[in-house]
Amino acid sequence: MPFEIINPAGKANIILISEHASNHVPDQFNNLGLTDHQLSLHIALDIGIGNVTRALALMLDAPAIIAQFSRLIIDANRALDQEGLIPQISDGHHIFENQNLTKTAIDDRINNYHTPFHQGADQLIKTKATQNAAPMILNLHSFTPVMDGQIRPWQAGMLWHKDPRLANALNQKLSQRGFMVGDNKPYSGAELNHTMNSHGCHHGYPHVNIEIRQDLIDHQEGVEKWAEILAADLKAIRTMPEMADIKHY
């Protein structure tokens, strides 16, 4: 199964999506020609975010969908025509089994991993969309403390494209707690936002791509701390009247 549903009967009108939570490479791909160490790095998964997503789903009593394949197989947060969908090089690491793929091989990865994952997310959203208020859609990721030699000072980042409601609300809550929060940092939601464009913006539901710095959640204490913080703030935000609205752009 290319994805796992956590807490499928969760009652909160919130959906969590984490497409970079796993570094699993099915046997037929021969580890993609990589070592186990390489598959433990950020190139293969967003370190810590799977555990945060699981904990947060239970604290919120919300359903979550978690991918069960590495983004090196195919990146579910990229459109099918987007560069890097099946990376041949990532952070200087050559992904040998991704070189010179045939159209058939690419289509197999799309049909067996990318499409089923997004269909699973769609089904979760359709279930919640029968409620009176628009569901809040949260995409969860983590980012490296240093990139290209540059230290990233933010503890978290809120990525958004057309609808800033949820990003702004979380930014304010976390800033009040004393955290440095990036507004469309360390990445821009206008560029890397396929999942939220598809499952949030497309429907007009409040949504955000949450990024947490990896050194803060690569251990159990940090996972529990950030899950508790986000659960408390999201419960408060869920009650805000503007979060019930459907907006079309």
NORLINMO-V117446 format. One record per residue. N is the residue number from 1. RES is the residue in three letters. SS is DSSP state (alpha for helix, beta for strand, coil for the rest). BURIAL is # if it has 24 or more other C-alpha atoms within 12 Angstrom, else .. Layout:
n res ss burial
N RES SS BURIAL
N RES SS BURIAL
This chain:
n res ss burial
1 MET coil .
2 PRO coil #
3 PHE beta #
4 GLU beta #
5 ILE beta #
6 ILE beta #
7 ASN coil #
8 PRO coil #
9 ALA coil .
10 GLY coil #
11 LYS coil .
12 ALA coil #
13 ASN coil #
14 ILE beta #
15 ILE beta #
16 LEU beta #
17 ILE beta #
18 SER beta #
19 GLU coil #
20 HIS coil #
21 ALA coil #
22 SER coil #
23 ASN coil #
24 HIS coil #
25 VAL coil #
26 PRO coil .
27 ASP alpha .
28 GLN alpha .
29 PHE alpha .
30 ASN alpha .
31 ASN alpha #
32 LEU alpha #
33 GLY alpha .
34 LEU coil #
35 THR coil .
36 ASP coil .
37 HIS coil .
38 GLN alpha #
39 LEU alpha #
40 SER alpha .
41 LEU coil #
42 HIS coil #
43 ILE coil #
44 ALA coil #
45 LEU coil #
46 ASP coil #
47 ILE coil #
48 GLY coil #
49 ILE alpha #
50 GLY alpha #
51 ASN alpha #
52 VAL alpha #
53 THR alpha #
54 ARG alpha #
55 ALA alpha #
56 LEU alpha #
57 ALA alpha #
58 LEU alpha #
59 MET alpha #
60 LEU alpha #
61 ASP coil #
62 ALA coil #
63 PRO beta #
64 ALA beta #
65 ILE beta #
66 ILE beta #
67 ALA beta #
68 GLN coil #
69 PHE coil #
70 SER coil #
71 ARG coil #
72 LEU coil #
73 ILE coil #
74 ILE coil #
75 ASP coil #
76 ALA coil #
77 ASN coil #
78 ARG coil #
79 ALA coil #
80 LEU coil .
81 ASP coil .
82 GLN coil .
83 GLU coil .
84 GLY coil #
85 LEU coil #
86 ILE coil #
87 PRO coil #
88 GLN coil #
89 ILE beta .
90 SER beta #
91 ASP coil .
92 GLY coil .
93 HIS beta .
94 HIS beta .
95 ILE coil #
96 PHE alpha .
97 GLU alpha #
98 ASN alpha #
99 GLN coil .
100 ASN coil .
101 LEU coil .
102 THR coil .
103 LYS alpha .
104 THR alpha .
105 ALA alpha .
106 ILE alpha #
107 ASP alpha .
108 ASP alpha .
109 ARG alpha #
110 ILE alpha #
111 ASN alpha .
112 ASN alpha #
113 TYR alpha #
114 HIS alpha #
115 THR alpha #
116 PRO alpha #
117 PHE alpha #
118 HIS alpha #
119 GLN alpha #
120 GLY alpha #
121 ALA alpha #
122 ASP alpha #
123 GLN alpha .
124 LEU alpha #
125 ILE alpha #
126 LYS alpha .
127 THR alpha .
128 LYS alpha #
129 ALA coil #
130 THR coil .
131 GLN coil .
132 ASN coil .
133 ALA coil #
134 ALA coil #
135 PRO coil #
136 MET beta #
137 ILE beta #
138 LEU beta #
139 ASN beta #
140 LEU beta #
141 HIS beta #
142 SER beta #
143 PHE beta #
144 THR coil #
145 PRO coil #
146 VAL beta .
147 MET beta .
148 ASP coil .
149 GLY coil .
150 GLN beta .
151 ILE beta .
152 ARG coil #
153 PRO coil .
154 TRP coil #
155 GLN coil #
156 ALA beta #
157 GLY beta #
158 MET beta #
159 LEU beta #
160 TRP coil #
161 HIS coil #
162 LYS coil #
163 ASP coil #
164 PRO coil #
165 ARG alpha #
166 LEU alpha #
167 ALA alpha #
168 ASN alpha #
169 ALA alpha #
170 LEU alpha #
171 ASN alpha #
172 GLN alpha #
173 LYS alpha #
174 LEU alpha #
175 SER alpha .
176 GLN alpha .
177 ARG coil .
178 GLY coil .
179 PHE coil .
180 MET coil #
181 VAL beta #
182 GLY beta #
183 ASP beta #
184 ASN coil #
185 LYS coil #
186 PRO coil #
187 TYR coil #
188 SER coil .
189 GLY coil #
190 ALA coil .
191 GLU coil .
192 LEU coil #
193 ASN coil #
194 HIS alpha #
195 THR alpha #
196 MET alpha #
197 ASN alpha #
198 SER alpha #
199 HIS alpha #
200 GLY alpha #
201 CYS alpha #
202 HIS coil #
203 HIS coil #
204 GLY coil #
205 TYR coil #
206 PRO coil #
207 HIS beta #
208 VAL beta #
209 ASN beta #
210 ILE beta #
211 GLU beta #
212 ILE beta #
213 ARG beta #
214 GLN alpha #
215 ASP alpha #
216 LEU alpha #
217 ILE coil #
218 ASP coil #
219 HIS coil .
220 GLN alpha .
221 GLU alpha .
222 GLY alpha .
223 VAL alpha #
224 GLU alpha #
225 LYS alpha .
226 TRP alpha #
227 ALA alpha #
228 GLU alpha .
229 ILE alpha #
230 LEU alpha #
231 ALA alpha #
232 ALA alpha .
233 ASP alpha #
234 LEU alpha #
235 LYS alpha #
236 ALA alpha .
237 ILE alpha #
238 ARG alpha #
239 THR coil .
240 MET coil .
241 PRO alpha .
242 GLU alpha .
243 MET alpha #
244 ALA alpha #
245 ASP coil #
246 ILE coil #
247 LYS coil .
248 HIS coil .
249 TYR coil .
